Structure formats: structure tokens, C-alpha cells
Amino acid sequence: MVGERIKSIREKKGMTINELAQKAEISKSYISSIERDIQKNPSINVLERIAAALEVSLDKLLDQPDLEVTLEEDWISLLKEAIEQGLTKEEFIHFTMLMEMKRRKPLGGREKNHKKTI
């Protein structure tokens, strides 16, 4: 449903209902009713304003399942290429663990100015 797609896109972009409502100039209660599938048939004008506020095309807003399939195919293609180049499961797991560590904030919230060698 369109409400679920709106909510999914909004959350992926880290946007609150309040922010979307302000940007689209639509009441937050109306957006909430669309997302919860209470309002099942919002007008094209409303959907266009929501799409613009979310910075996606109206087609994407109305047709997100195809986007997910495309992303999945892209991931499969990347993984196949990595495997063909010799990437092992263990190396992939190691890489994901390193990326997780890299994304964590250092203790105390301060970044260190020196590099560590592994």
C-alpha cells in the first residue's frame, strides 16, 4: 500500500512525520492516517507533494516494490563479482566486522587524531 511505502521511504531518510508534514505542507495527522492505511485514497496532488518532500519521483512512491527488486539484483551482482575475484565468506565476515567497528564512535565521543595499524 502507498501508506506503507511512504512510511518506509520517510524512515529510510531519517525523517519524522512532523518534518515531512512541514516540508509537504500537509497536516501530520493526515500523513499519519495515510501511513496507517486509514486514508486509502489520497489525491494525486497530496501524493505529489509528499513525493517532492521525500525527494523521490511520484512513480517511485507508487511503485517501490520494483525498486527493492532492482536493489536486490544490484547486491547479487556485486556479490557474484566479489566471489569471482576470490572473496571468501570469512573475508566478507571480517570486512563487515571491520566496517561495524569503524562506524562506532570512540569512547568519550572524541575522535583520535592518530591512525592505528592493524
N, CA, C and O atoms as a Tinker XYZ file with bonds, in Angstrom:
   472  protein
     1  N      0.823000   -1.191000    0.000000    73     2
     2  CA     0.000000    0.000000    0.000000    64     1     3
     3  C      0.865000    1.252000    0.000000    63     2     4     5
     4  O      2.014000    1.233000    0.442000    81     3
     5  N      0.302000    2.321000   -0.496000    73     3     6
     6  CA     1.071000    3.559000   -0.628000    64     5     7
     7  C      1.497000    4.103000    0.736000    63     6     8     9
     8  O      2.585000    4.664000    0.866000    81     7
     9  N      0.651000    3.942000    1.748000    73     7    10
    10  CA     0.993000    4.424000    3.084000    64     9    11
    11  C      2.228000    3.749000    3.639000    63    10    12    13
    12  O      3.086000    4.403000    4.231000    81    11
    13  N      2.322000    2.431000    3.448000    73    11    14
    14  CA     3.497000    1.698000    3.912000    64    13    15
    15  C      4.750000    2.150000    3.176000    63    14    16    17
    16  O      5.822000    2.248000    3.774000    81    15
    17  N      4.618000    2.430000    1.870000    73    15    18
    18  CA     5.774000    2.886000    1.090000    64    17    19
    19  C      6.219000    4.273000    1.544000    63    18    20    21
    20  O      7.415000    4.542000    1.654000    81    19
    21  N      5.259000    5.147000    1.806000    73    19    22
    22  CA     5.596000    6.492000    2.285000    64    21    23
    23  C      6.357000    6.393000    3.604000    63    22    24    25
    24  O      7.398000    7.027000    3.776000    81    23
    25  N      5.833000    5.597000    4.532000    73    23    26
    26  CA     6.480000    5.441000    5.836000    64    25    27
    27  C      7.875000    4.852000    5.692000    63    26    28    29
    28  O      8.819000    5.310000    6.337000    81    27
    29  N      8.004000    3.838000    4.849000    73    27    30
    30  CA     9.300000    3.199000    4.649000    64    29    31
    31  C     10.328000    4.176000    4.091000    63    30    32    33
    32  O     11.453000    4.244000    4.586000    81    31
    33  N      9.954000    4.922000    3.075000    73    31    34
    34  CA    10.869000    5.906000    2.474000    64    33    35
    35  C     11.215000    6.985000    3.489000    63    34    36    37
    36  O     12.377000    7.368000    3.629000    81    35
    37  N     10.200000    7.474000    4.198000    73    35    38
    38  CA    10.422000    8.522000    5.199000    64    37    39
    39  C     11.408000    8.056000    6.269000    63    38    40    41
    40  O     12.330000    8.788000    6.630000    81    39
    41  N     11.212000    6.846000    6.770000    73    39    42
    42  CA    12.096000    6.323000    7.816000    64    41    43
    43  C     13.504000    6.069000    7.286000    63    42    44    45
    44  O     14.480000    6.322000    7.992000    81    43
    45  N     13.626000    5.575000    6.055000    73    43    46
    46  CA    14.953000    5.354000    5.476000    64    45    47
    47  C     15.719000    6.657000    5.329000    63    46    48    49
    48  O     16.948000    6.675000    5.391000    81    47
    49  N     14.989000    7.747000    5.135000    73    47    50
    50  CA    15.623000    9.054000    5.001000    64    49    51
    51  C     15.820000    9.727000    6.363000    63    50    52    53
    52  O     16.344000   10.838000    6.441000    81    51
    53  N     15.395000    9.046000    7.435000    73    51    54
    54  CA    15.567000    9.595000    8.775000    64    53    55
    55  C     14.680000   10.787000    9.051000    63    54    56    57
    56  O     15.038000   11.654000    9.847000    81    55
    57  N     13.535000   10.843000    8.410000    73    55    58
    58  CA    12.639000   11.984000    8.525000    64    57    59
    59  C     11.465000   11.630000    9.447000    63    58    60    61
    60  O     10.932000   10.523000    9.373000    81    59
    61  N     11.070000   12.551000   10.300000    73    59    62
    62  CA     9.906000   12.342000   11.159000    64    61    63
    63  C      8.642000   12.744000   10.403000    63    62    64    65
    64  O      8.705000   13.401000    9.363000    81    63
    65  N      7.490000   12.334000   10.948000    73    63    66
    66  CA     6.217000   12.757000   10.345000    64    65    67
    67  C      6.109000   14.280000   10.395000    63    66    68    69
    68  O      5.638000   14.902000    9.442000    81    67
    69  N      6.540000   14.877000   11.495000    73    67    70
    70  CA     6.492000   16.341000   11.619000    64    69    71
    71  C      7.300000   17.018000   10.517000    63    70    72    73
    72  O      6.845000   17.987000    9.909000    81    71
    73  N      8.509000   16.497000   10.262000    73    71    74
    74  CA     9.354000   17.085000    9.215000    64    73    75
    75  C      8.714000   16.924000    7.837000    63    74    76    77
    76  O      8.710000   17.856000    7.034000    81    75
    77  N      8.177000   15.740000    7.574000    73    75    78
    78  CA     7.513000   15.513000    6.290000    64    77    79
    79  C      6.305000   16.431000    6.143000    63    78    80    81
    80  O      6.086000   17.010000    5.079000    81    79
    81  N      5.533000   16.562000    7.200000    73    79    82
    82  CA     4.342000   17.421000    7.161000    64    81    83
    83  C      4.717000   18.868000    6.845000    63    82    84    85
    84  O      4.065000   19.519000    6.029000    81    83
    85  N      5.765000   19.365000    7.494000    73    83    86
    86  CA     6.201000   20.738000    7.236000    64    85    87
    87  C      6.682000   20.907000    5.801000    63    86    88    89
    88  O      6.321000   21.867000    5.121000    81    87
    89  N      7.495000   19.969000    5.354000    73    87    90
    90  CA     8.075000   20.068000    4.022000    64    89    91
    91  C      7.013000   19.947000    2.923000    63    90    92    93
    92  O      7.078000   20.637000    1.905000    81    91
    93  N      6.033000   19.058000    3.143000    73    91    94
    94  CA     4.988000   18.836000    2.138000    64    93    95
    95  C      3.817000   19.800000    2.312000    63    94    96    97
    96  O      2.933000   19.873000    1.458000    81    95
    97  N      3.817000   20.542000    3.426000    73    95    98
    98  CA     2.710000   21.451000    3.757000    64    97    99
    99  C      1.380000   20.703000    3.808000    63    98   100   101
   100  O      0.380000   21.115000    3.221000    81    99
   101  N      1.412000   19.580000    4.539000    73    99   102
   102  CA     0.243000   18.725000    4.769000    64   101   103
   103  C      0.215000   18.443000    6.267000    63   102   104   105
   104  O      1.269000   18.297000    6.884000    81   103
   105  N     -0.965000   18.364000    6.855000    73   103   106
   106  CA    -1.030000   18.128000    8.299000    64   105   107
   107  C     -0.430000   16.771000    8.656000    63   106   108   109
   108  O     -0.545000   15.799000    7.911000    81   107
   109  N      0.216000   16.741000    9.826000    73   107   110
   110  CA     0.843000   15.489000   10.256000    64   109   111
   111  C     -0.209000   14.419000   10.525000    63   110   112   113
   112  O      0.055000   13.233000   10.328000    81   111
   113  N     -1.393000   14.818000   10.970000    73   111   114
   114  CA    -2.445000   13.825000   11.223000    64   113   115
   115  C     -2.908000   13.175000    9.915000    63   114   116   117
   116  O     -3.235000   11.988000    9.887000    81   115
   117  N     -2.933000   13.959000    8.835000    73   115   118
   118  CA    -3.337000   13.399000    7.542000    64   117   119
   119  C     -2.262000   12.434000    7.027000    63   118   120   121
   120  O     -2.583000   11.357000    6.523000    81   119
   121  N     -1.003000   12.815000    7.153000    73   119   122
   122  CA     0.093000   11.923000    6.739000    64   121   123
   123  C      0.059000   10.644000    7.568000    63   122   124   125
   124  O      0.230000    9.548000    7.035000    81   123
   125  N     -0.161000   10.788000    8.866000    73   123   126
   126  CA    -0.246000    9.617000    9.737000    64   125   127
   127  C     -1.382000    8.705000    9.302000    63   126   128   129
   128  O     -1.220000    7.484000    9.286000    81   127
   129  N     -2.518000    9.272000    8.952000    73   127   130
   130  CA    -3.662000    8.445000    8.524000    64   129   131
   131  C     -3.374000    7.744000    7.201000    63   130   132   133
   132  O     -3.874000    6.644000    6.968000    81   131
   133  N     -2.579000    8.361000    6.335000    73   131   134
   134  CA    -2.174000    7.710000    5.084000    64   133   135
   135  C     -1.231000    6.553000    5.401000    63   134   136   137
   136  O     -1.406000    5.443000    4.898000    81   135
   137  N     -0.228000    6.821000    6.239000    73   135   138
   138  CA     0.754000    5.787000    6.590000    64   137   139
   139  C      0.115000    4.591000    7.287000    63   138   140   141
   140  O      0.544000    3.453000    7.091000    81   139
   141  N     -0.916000    4.847000    8.106000    73   139   142
   142  CA    -1.575000    3.761000    8.834000    64   141   143
   143  C     -2.689000    3.123000    8.013000    63   142   144   145
   144  O     -3.417000    2.261000    8.507000    81   143
   145  N     -2.821000    3.549000    6.755000    73   143   146
   146  CA    -3.800000    2.993000    5.816000    64   145   147
   147  C     -5.246000    3.262000    6.236000    63   146   148   149
   148  O     -6.159000    2.531000    5.852000    81   147
   149  N     -5.441000    4.316000    7.026000    73   147   150
   150  CA    -6.795000    4.752000    7.354000    64   149   151
   151  C     -7.340000    5.544000    6.166000    63   150   152   153
   152  O     -8.484000    5.362000    5.749000    81   151
   153  N     -6.488000    6.432000    5.629000    73   151   154
   154  CA    -6.812000    7.177000    4.414000    64   153   155
   155  C     -6.232000    6.376000    3.254000    63   154   156   157
   156  O     -5.019000    6.373000    3.044000    81   155
   157  N     -7.094000    5.700000    2.504000    73   155   158
   158  CA    -6.635000    4.770000    1.472000    64   157   159
   159  C     -6.453000    5.411000    0.100000    63   158   160   161
   160  O     -5.732000    4.868000   -0.737000    81   159
   161  N     -7.090000    6.551000   -0.146000    73   159   162
   162  CA    -7.034000    7.156000   -1.471000    64   161   163
   163  C     -6.666000    8.635000   -1.427000    63   162   164   165
   164  O     -7.495000    9.487000   -1.749000    81   163
   165  N     -5.436000    8.951000   -1.032000    73   163   166
   166  CA    -5.043000   10.371000   -1.060000    64   165   167
   167  C     -4.999000   10.864000   -2.504000    63   166   168   169
   168  O     -4.745000   10.093000   -3.428000    81   167
   169  N     -5.244000   12.128000   -2.678000    73   167   170
   170  CA    -5.265000   12.694000   -4.032000    64   169   171
   171  C     -3.864000   12.688000   -4.648000    63   170   172   173
   172  O     -2.860000   12.609000   -3.940000    81   171
   173  N     -3.819000   12.772000   -5.959000    73   171   174
   174  CA    -2.538000   12.851000   -6.672000    64   173   175
   175  C     -1.775000   14.088000   -6.226000    63   174   176   177
   176  O     -0.552000   14.044000   -6.091000    81   175
   177  N     -2.477000   15.186000   -5.995000    73   175   178
   178  CA    -1.837000   16.414000   -5.527000    64   177   179
   179  C     -1.115000   16.172000   -4.207000    63   178   180   181
   180  O      0.028000   16.598000   -4.041000    81   179
   181  N     -1.765000   15.497000   -3.270000    73   179   182
   182  CA    -1.156000   15.191000   -1.972000    64   181   183
   183  C      0.049000   14.278000   -2.159000    63   182   184   185
   184  O      1.104000   14.507000   -1.567000    81   183
   185  N     -0.108000   13.237000   -2.987000    73   183   186
   186  CA     0.999000   12.304000   -3.227000    64   185   187
   187  C      2.185000   12.994000   -3.898000    63   186   188   189
   188  O      3.337000   12.685000   -3.591000    81   187
   189  N      1.911000   13.921000   -4.805000    73   187   190
   190  CA     2.991000   14.669000   -5.469000    64   189   191
   191  C      3.750000   15.519000   -4.446000    63   190   192   193
   192  O      4.977000   15.605000   -4.494000    81   191
   193  N      3.019000   16.141000   -3.526000    73   191   194
   194  CA     3.670000   16.963000   -2.502000    64   193   195
   195  C      4.498000   16.101000   -1.551000    63   194   196   197
   196  O      5.589000   16.497000   -1.140000    81   195
   197  N      3.985000   14.938000   -1.208000    73   195   198
   198  CA     4.739000   14.022000   -0.341000    64   197   199
   199  C      5.985000   13.526000   -1.070000    63   198   200   201
   200  O      7.070000   13.489000   -0.490000    81   199
   201  N      5.832000   13.143000   -2.342000    73   199   202
   202  CA     6.983000   12.668000   -3.127000    64   201   203
   203  C      8.054000   13.757000   -3.220000    63   202   204   205
   204  O      9.241000   13.479000   -3.052000    81   203
   205  N      7.637000   14.983000   -3.485000    73   203   206
   206  CA     8.600000   16.095000   -3.579000    64   205   207
   207  C      9.307000   16.307000   -2.238000    63   206   208   209
   208  O     10.517000   16.530000   -2.205000    81   207
   209  N      8.561000   16.237000   -1.141000    73   207   210
   210  CA     9.150000   16.432000    0.181000    64   209   211
   211  C     10.133000   15.312000    0.516000    63   210   212   213
   212  O     11.130000   15.539000    1.201000    81   211
   213  N      9.845000   14.095000    0.027000    73   211   214
   214  CA    10.735000   12.959000    0.263000    64   213   215
   215  C     11.865000   12.883000   -0.770000    63   214   216   217
   216  O     12.749000   12.031000   -0.683000    81   215
   217  N     11.814000   13.795000   -1.749000    73   215   218
   218  CA    12.808000   13.860000   -2.825000    64   217   219
   219  C     12.883000   12.554000   -3.617000    63   218   220   221
   220  O     13.965000   12.045000   -3.910000    81   219
   221  N     11.693000   12.023000   -3.956000    73   219   222
   222  CA    11.572000   10.859000   -4.833000    64   221   223
   223  C     10.533000   11.188000   -5.889000    63   222   224   225
   224  O      9.713000   12.089000   -5.709000    81   223
   225  N     10.571000   10.454000   -6.991000    73   223   226
   226  CA     9.561000   10.672000   -8.019000    64   225   227
   227  C      8.236000   10.076000   -7.563000    63   226   228   229
   228  O      8.204000    9.185000   -6.714000    81   227
   229  N      7.159000   10.569000   -8.125000    73   227   230
   230  CA     5.843000   10.017000   -7.825000    64   229   231
   231  C      5.794000    8.548000   -8.226000    63   230   232   233
   232  O      5.192000    7.731000   -7.530000    81   231
   233  N      6.429000    8.211000   -9.352000    73   231   234
   234  CA     6.485000    6.812000   -9.788000    64   233   235
   235  C      7.142000    5.935000   -8.728000    63   234   236   237
   236  O      6.652000    4.846000   -8.429000    81   235
   237  N      8.245000    6.405000   -8.162000    73   235   238
   238  CA     8.934000    5.638000   -7.119000    64   237   239
   239  C      8.051000    5.472000   -5.894000    63   238   240   241
   240  O      8.012000    4.405000   -5.281000    81   239
   241  N      7.351000    6.528000   -5.547000    73   239   242
   242  CA     6.465000    6.481000   -4.393000    64   241   243
   243  C      5.349000    5.463000   -4.598000    63   242   244   245
   244  O      4.948000    4.773000   -3.661000    81   243
   245  N      4.857000    5.374000   -5.809000    73   243   246
   246  CA     3.753000    4.466000   -6.102000    64   245   247
   247  C      4.216000    3.073000   -6.491000    63   246   248   249
   248  O      3.412000    2.141000   -6.507000    81   247
   249  N      5.490000    2.914000   -6.803000    73   247   250
   250  CA     5.977000    1.641000   -7.354000    64   249   251
   251  C      7.243000    1.164000   -6.658000    63   250   252   253
   252  O      8.157000    0.694000   -7.336000    81   251
   253  N      7.336000    1.262000   -5.352000    73   251   254
   254  CA     8.551000    0.904000   -4.624000    64   253   255
   255  C      8.941000   -0.566000   -4.710000    63   254   256   257
   256  O     10.140000   -0.846000   -4.710000    81   255
   257  N      8.013000   -1.535000   -4.786000    73   255   258
   258  CA     8.474000   -2.931000   -4.845000    64   257   259
   259  C      9.457000   -3.194000   -5.977000    63   258   260   261
   260  O     10.388000   -3.979000   -5.802000    81   259
   261  N      9.280000   -2.566000   -7.123000    73   259   262
   262  CA    10.227000   -2.748000   -8.215000    64   261   263
   263  C     11.600000   -2.196000   -7.856000    63   262   264   265
   264  O     12.616000   -2.754000   -8.271000    81   263
   265  N     11.643000   -1.122000   -7.099000    73   263   266
   266  CA    12.912000   -0.543000   -6.667000    64   265   267
   267  C     13.662000   -1.538000   -5.783000    63   266   268   269
   268  O     14.875000   -1.704000   -5.915000    81   267
   269  N     12.932000   -2.200000   -4.880000    73   267   270
   270  CA    13.566000   -3.171000   -3.995000    64   269   271
   271  C     14.160000   -4.329000   -4.784000    63   270   272   273
   272  O     15.241000   -4.814000   -4.450000    81   271
   273  N     13.464000   -4.778000   -5.831000    73   271   274
   274  CA    13.973000   -5.870000   -6.659000    64   273   275
   275  C     15.250000   -5.422000   -7.356000    63   274   276   277
   276  O     16.211000   -6.189000   -7.431000    81   275
   277  N     15.277000   -4.200000   -7.864000    73   275   278
   278  CA    16.456000   -3.675000   -8.525000    64   277   279
   279  C     17.635000   -3.625000   -7.563000    63   278   280   281
   280  O     18.748000   -4.007000   -7.925000    81   279
   281  N     17.402000   -3.162000   -6.351000    73   279   282
   282  CA    18.484000   -3.111000   -5.367000    64   281   283
   283  C     18.983000   -4.510000   -5.055000    63   282   284   285
   284  O     20.189000   -4.733000   -4.939000    81   283
   285  N     18.079000   -5.436000   -4.921000    73   283   286
   286  CA    18.475000   -6.810000   -4.634000    64   285   287
   287  C     19.332000   -7.361000   -5.771000    63   286   288   289
   288  O     20.344000   -8.015000   -5.520000    81   287
   289  N     18.945000   -7.107000   -6.996000    73   287   290
   290  CA    19.725000   -7.567000   -8.149000    64   289   291
   291  C     21.104000   -6.925000   -8.168000    63   290   292   293
   292  O     22.086000   -7.577000   -8.521000    81   291
   293  N     21.186000   -5.652000   -7.790000    73   291   294
   294  CA    22.478000   -4.969000   -7.717000    64   293   295
   295  C     23.384000   -5.628000   -6.682000    63   294   296   297
   296  O     24.573000   -5.825000   -6.934000    81   295
   297  N     22.835000   -5.965000   -5.533000    73   295   298
   298  CA    23.620000   -6.622000   -4.489000    64   297   299
   299  C     24.090000   -7.991000   -4.957000    63   298   300   301
   300  O     25.241000   -8.370000   -4.738000    81   299
   301  N     23.205000   -8.721000   -5.594000    73   299   302
   302  CA    23.580000  -10.054000   -6.088000    64   301   303
   303  C     24.717000   -9.934000   -7.087000    63   302   304   305
   304  O     25.666000  -10.717000   -7.050000    81   303
   305  N     24.626000   -8.961000   -7.975000    73   303   306
   306  CA    25.667000   -8.742000   -8.975000    64   305   307
   307  C     27.012000   -8.411000   -8.312000    63   306   308   309
   308  O     28.050000   -8.946000   -8.702000    81   307
   309  N     26.983000   -7.527000   -7.312000    73   307   310
   310  CA    28.214000   -7.168000   -6.610000    64   309   311
   311  C     28.825000   -8.371000   -5.888000    63   310   312   313
   312  O     30.038000   -8.578000   -5.921000    81   311
   313  N     27.974000   -9.152000   -5.244000    73   311   314
   314  CA    28.480000  -10.328000   -4.536000    64   313   315
   315  C     29.060000  -11.358000   -5.499000    63   314   316   317
   316  O     30.101000  -11.954000   -5.221000    81   315
   317  N     28.392000  -11.567000   -6.625000    73   315   318
   318  CA    28.910000  -12.519000   -7.614000    64   317   319
   319  C     30.277000  -12.075000   -8.113000    63   318   320   321
   320  O     31.191000  -12.888000   -8.249000    81   319
   321  N     30.409000  -10.789000   -8.384000    73   319   322
   322  CA    31.690000  -10.259000   -8.862000    64   321   323
   323  C     32.788000  -10.451000   -7.803000    63   322   324   325
   324  O     33.909000  -10.842000   -8.129000    81   323
   325  N     32.456000  -10.175000   -6.544000    73   323   326
   326  CA    33.438000  -10.344000   -5.468000    64   325   327
   327  C     33.843000  -11.805000   -5.324000    63   326   328   329
   328  O     35.017000  -12.109000   -5.114000    81   327
   329  N     32.882000  -12.703000   -5.435000    73   327   330
   330  CA    33.180000  -14.135000   -5.335000    64   329   331
   331  C     34.061000  -14.581000   -6.495000    63   330   332   333
   332  O     34.999000  -15.356000   -6.309000    81   331
   333  N     33.754000  -14.086000   -7.696000    73   331   334
   334  CA    34.565000  -14.419000   -8.872000    64   333   335
   335  C     36.004000  -13.941000   -8.711000    63   334   336   337
   336  O     36.935000  -14.540000   -9.249000    81   335
   337  N     36.171000  -12.847000   -7.958000    73   335   338
   338  CA    37.512000  -12.311000   -7.730000    64   337   339
   339  C     38.197000  -12.963000   -6.526000    63   338   340   341
   340  O     39.299000  -12.569000   -6.143000    81   339
   341  N     37.527000  -13.973000   -5.927000    73   339   342
   342  CA    38.162000  -14.747000   -4.880000    64   341   343
   343  C     37.776000  -14.401000   -3.446000    63   342   344   345
   344  O     38.384000  -14.924000   -2.512000    81   343
   345  N     36.792000  -13.541000   -3.246000    73   343   346
   346  CA    36.372000  -13.191000   -1.891000    64   345   347
   347  C     35.754000  -14.418000   -1.219000    63   346   348   349
   348  O     34.863000  -15.057000   -1.779000    81   347
   349  N     36.235000  -14.741000   -0.016000    73   347   350
   350  CA    35.687000  -15.873000    0.729000    64   349   351
   351  C     34.652000  -15.378000    1.733000    63   350   352   353
   352  O     34.562000  -14.184000    2.018000    81   351
   353  N     33.873000  -16.319000    2.263000    73   351   354
   354  CA    32.886000  -15.957000    3.282000    64   353   355
   355  C     33.569000  -15.372000    4.500000    63   354   356   357
   356  O     33.089000  -14.403000    5.090000    81   355
   357  N     34.688000  -15.963000    4.872000    73   355   358
   358  CA    35.414000  -15.478000    6.041000    64   357   359
   359  C     35.904000  -14.045000    5.832000    63   358   360   361
   360  O     35.836000  -13.225000    6.748000    81   359
   361  N     36.396000  -13.745000    4.633000    73   359   362
   362  CA    36.852000  -12.384000    4.338000    64   361   363
   363  C     35.684000  -11.403000    4.370000    63   362   364   365
   364  O     35.823000  -10.278000    4.851000    81   363
   365  N     34.542000  -11.829000    3.860000    73   363   366
   366  CA    33.363000  -10.970000    3.859000    64   365   367
   367  C     32.917000  -10.682000    5.291000    63   366   368   369
   368  O     32.606000   -9.541000    5.633000    81   367
   369  N     32.887000  -11.719000    6.126000    73   367   370
   370  CA    32.518000  -11.544000    7.531000    64   369   371
   371  C     33.513000  -10.612000    8.217000    63   370   372   373
   372  O     33.112000   -9.726000    8.972000    81   371
   373  N     34.799000  -10.804000    7.962000    73   371   374
   374  CA    35.839000   -9.950000    8.539000    64   373   375
   375  C     35.635000   -8.495000    8.109000    63   374   376   377
   376  O     35.736000   -7.580000    8.926000    81   375
   377  N     35.350000   -8.292000    6.834000    73   375   378
   378  CA    35.120000   -6.946000    6.315000    64   377   379
   379  C     33.929000   -6.289000    7.008000    63   378   380   381
   380  O     34.012000   -5.128000    7.409000    81   379
   381  N     32.818000   -7.020000    7.153000    73   379   382
   382  CA    31.641000   -6.431000    7.799000    64   381   383
   383  C     31.923000   -6.095000    9.260000    63   382   384   385
   384  O     31.422000   -5.097000    9.779000    81   383
   385  N     32.724000   -6.929000    9.923000    73   383   386
   386  CA    33.084000   -6.635000   11.314000    64   385   387
   387  C     33.950000   -5.375000   11.386000    63   386   388   389
   388  O     33.761000   -4.543000   12.274000    81   387
   389  N     34.889000   -5.233000   10.464000    73   387   390
   390  CA    35.735000   -4.025000   10.441000    64   389   391
   391  C     34.899000   -2.776000   10.186000    63   390   392   393
   392  O     35.123000   -1.736000   10.806000    81   391
   393  N     33.940000   -2.878000    9.276000    73   391   394
   394  CA    33.086000   -1.728000    8.976000    64   393   395
   395  C     32.236000   -1.359000   10.188000    63   394   396   397
   396  O     32.027000   -0.178000   10.466000    81   395
   397  N     31.751000   -2.356000   10.901000    73   395   398
   398  CA    30.970000   -2.096000   12.112000    64   397   399
   399  C     31.820000   -1.365000   13.141000    63   398   400   401
   400  O     31.357000   -0.411000   13.766000    81   399
   401  N     33.059000   -1.807000   13.322000    73   399   402
   402  CA    33.961000   -1.152000   14.267000    64   401   403
   403  C     34.270000    0.277000   13.829000    63   402   404   405
   404  O     34.346000    1.184000   14.657000    81   403
   405  N     34.445000    0.469000   12.540000    73   403   406
   406  CA    34.767000    1.795000   12.010000    64   405   407
   407  C     33.620000    2.777000   12.240000    63   406   408   409
   408  O     33.852000    3.959000   12.494000    81   407
   409  N     32.390000    2.288000   12.151000    73   407   410
   410  CA    31.216000    3.155000   12.305000    64   409   411
   411  C     30.936000    3.540000   13.746000    63   410   412   413
   412  O     30.243000    4.526000   13.996000    81   411
   413  N     31.457000    2.786000   14.691000    73   411   414
   414  CA    31.231000    3.082000   16.104000    64   413   415
   415  C     31.966000    4.347000   16.491000    63   414   416   417
   416  O     33.050000    4.638000   15.985000    81   415
   417  N     31.354000    5.095000   17.401000    73   415   418
   418  CA    32.012000    6.291000   17.910000    64   417   419
   419  C     33.026000    5.876000   18.959000    63   418   420   421
   420  O     32.768000    4.953000   19.732000    81   419
   421  N     34.165000    6.533000   19.000000    73   419   422
   422  CA    35.149000    6.242000   20.051000    64   421   423
   423  C     34.584000    6.592000   21.420000    63   422   424   425
   424  O     33.687000    7.429000   21.526000    81   423
   425  N     35.099000    5.963000   22.460000    73   423   426
   426  CA    34.661000    6.250000   23.827000    64   425   427
   427  C     34.864000    7.723000   24.130000    63   426   428   429
   428  O     35.871000    8.313000   23.740000    81   427
   429  N     33.910000    8.310000   24.822000    73   427   430
   430  CA    34.016000    9.714000   25.191000    64   429   431
   431  C     33.562000   10.644000   24.075000    63   430   432   433
   432  O     33.544000   11.861000   24.259000    81   431
   433  N     33.192000   10.091000   22.917000    73   431   434
   434  CA    32.692000   10.894000   21.815000    64   433   435
   435  C     33.740000   11.703000   21.089000    63   434   436   437
   436  O     33.403000   12.517000   20.229000    81   435
   437  N     35.038000   11.494000   21.421000    73   435   438
   438  CA    36.110000   12.238000   20.755000    64   437   439
   439  C     36.802000   11.346000   19.757000    63   438   440   441
   440  O     37.041000   10.167000   20.016000    81   439
   441  N     37.120000   11.910000   18.625000    73   439   442
   442  CA    37.865000   11.159000   17.630000    64   441   443
   443  C     39.352000   11.351000   17.854000    63   442   444   445
   444  O     39.798000   12.445000   18.202000    81   443
   445  N     40.101000   10.316000   17.661000    73   443   446
   446  CA    41.547000   10.397000   17.833000    64   445   447
   447  C     42.176000   10.879000   16.540000    63   446   448   449
   448  O     41.700000   10.569000   15.448000    81   447
   449  N     43.239000   11.632000   16.674000    73   447   450
   450  CA    43.897000   12.224000   15.513000    64   449   451
   451  C     45.002000   11.344000   14.941000    63   450   452   453
   452  O     45.631000   11.718000   13.951000    81   451
   453  N     45.251000   10.196000   15.536000    73   451   454
   454  CA    46.306000    9.354000   15.020000    64   453   455
   455  C     45.710000    8.051000   14.484000    63   454   456   457
   456  O     44.625000    7.628000   14.883000    81   455
   457  N     46.454000    7.434000   13.569000    73   455   458
   458  CA    45.994000    6.198000   12.958000    64   457   459
   459  C     46.627000    5.011000   13.670000    63   458   460   461
   460  O     47.772000    5.070000   14.119000    81   459
   461  N     45.865000    3.944000   13.762000    73   459   462
   462  CA    46.398000    2.708000   14.332000    64   461   463
   463  C     46.632000    1.729000   13.195000    63   462   464   465
   464  O     45.869000    1.671000   12.230000    81   463
   465  N     47.699000    0.965000   13.332000    73   463   466
   466  CA    47.945000   -0.075000   12.351000    64   465   467
   467  C     47.444000   -1.400000   12.896000    63   466   468   469
   468  O     47.538000   -1.682000   14.091000    81   467
   469  N     46.915000   -2.197000   11.995000    73   467   470
   470  CA    46.364000   -3.486000   12.399000    64   469   471
   471  C     47.279000   -4.588000   11.928000    63   470   472
   472  O     47.002000   -5.764000   12.164000    81   471
